[in-house]
Amino acid sequence: MSAPRFTGSFTQQLPIPDDAIAAAVAVMRSGRLHRYNVIPGETSEVARLEEAFARWQGARYCLALASGGQALQIALRAVGVVAGEAVLTNAFTLAPVPGAIAAVGARPVLVETTDDLVIDLDDLAAKAAGSGARVLLLSHMRGHIGDMERLSALARAAGLVVVEDCAHTMGARWNGRRSGSHGIAACFSTQTYKHLNSGEGGLLTSDDAGLMARAVLLSGSYMLYERHGAAPAPEIFEGIRLDVPNMSARMDNVRAAMLLPQLARIEASLQAWNERHDRIAARLATHPAIRLPARPPQEHYVGSSIQFRVPNLPARAALDVPRAAAERGVELKWFGAAEPAGFTSAHRNWCYVAPHELPQTDRVLATLFDMRIPLTFSLADCDLIATHILAALDETLPAGSLSPEAAMVESC
Ligand SMILES: *Cc1c(COP(=O)(O)O)cnc(C)c1O
C-alpha cells in the first residue's frame, strides 16, 4: 500500500508559548507599548530584549527594530552607504536583501552562487575589484554558511566592510563562532517564519560603538538613547546626535515581551529543527538523482528549511517535481521558475536591479528545490514527507536521465 497523503501545513508554526503571551498581555495592560514609555526605575521590554540578545549572541551591542529588512537598511546606512554606491550581495537570496540596498538608493552588485548555495569567493573577489564597492551585504541564505575565514581574508584584502544577513542563521555557528560575529554588524529577523516569532521584528548586533550609535539614532531614538539596553555610552552619541536622521524603525514592547521567553528556549528549538532536517536529509541522500549541499565540519547550521538539487533535472521535469509532491501533500518550492511563487523570487525578477549575467547561479537555481520545516512537524511527519519526495522524483524523472540542466527564462 502506498503512503498516506501528508496533511500537515508547511506554513504552520508553533503557537506563542503561554508565558510569552502572558508577558505580552501584561505590556498591553500597562498601556506602555512604546519602547521609551517607561516609568521611573523601569527598564522597557525592548531594552531587556536587547540586553538578552546581545548576551546570547556574544555581541557588545544590540538594537531591536521593526523588521529584519529594517535592520539591513539601518546597518547599511550606519556603515555609511550612500545613494548611487555599489553594494555587493549574494545573487541567491531573498527579495528584502536587494530591497534593502535599493531602499538606501544604492546599487546591488550580485555575486555568483556555488553548487553548495554559498557566495562564490572568486566571483566576489573579481566583483569587489571591478565595482569599487566598499560594502558586502553577505546573506547566509537558507542557512548555508560559506568559508568565513577565506571570506574574511578576502574582504580584508579588498577593503570590504561585511554586514551579515543572519535571517536564516540565528543560532548557527562557523568554527564555533556564532554566525553574525564575523562581520562589522549582523541583522536578524523575528518574523513568523524565522527562528523567533513576533510576527514582525528585527535585531541588529555589532561590537562597533560608532556604528551602533548611528544605528540607534537612525532607528528613531528621539534622543532617548540612554534608555537602551545594549547601546554604547551616551558620550558616543554626542558628536553625531544632530547629524543622523530619525527613520522610525523601532520595535515595541509587546513584541519584545513575547520574544524574551522564546529566546530563553531557543536552543531546544534549534535542536528540534536539526533533528527534523537531518531525518529528511538522510532519506533524500539515498536517491541517486539528488545532491544535497555540502555541510563542512566547521558549519553548525540550523535546519529550519531544507534544500536539494537535482543536477540533471530536465527542464520539462522542473515543474513536475513540485506538482507530484503537491499531489502527495508536500510543498516544494522551485527556485528556477520564471515568475516568483511566494518567497522564491530570483535575480531576474528584481527588475529594479541592473541586469546581471549569472550563468552559475542560474544553473544552480534551475535545479534547486526548497522546503520549509516548521516545528509543528513530528519526526514521523518528516519520514512521510521524505517518502513522498522520493516517490515524486521517481515518478517525474526519466530513469537515468542525463539531459542538460534546465534553462532559466527571462522575466524582466
Ligand atoms: C526574512 C528575511 C529577511 C528580512 O526579514 P523581514 O523581517 O521579513 O524583513 C532578510 N533576509 C532573508 C534571507 C530573509 O529570509
The ligand as an ORCA input file, in Angstrom:
! r2SCAN-3c Opt
* xyz 0 1
  C      13.143     37.186      6.078
  C      14.436     37.594      5.502
  C      14.909     38.903      5.597
  C      14.100     40.055      6.106
  O      13.389     39.861      7.232
  P      11.952     40.572      7.481
  O      11.874     40.541      8.962
  O      10.935     39.757      6.779
  O      12.050     41.966      6.955
  C      16.173     39.175      5.103
  N      16.927     38.217      4.555
  C      16.492     36.947      4.408
  C      17.395     35.955      3.773
  C      15.228     36.614      4.874
  O      14.790     35.362      4.719
*
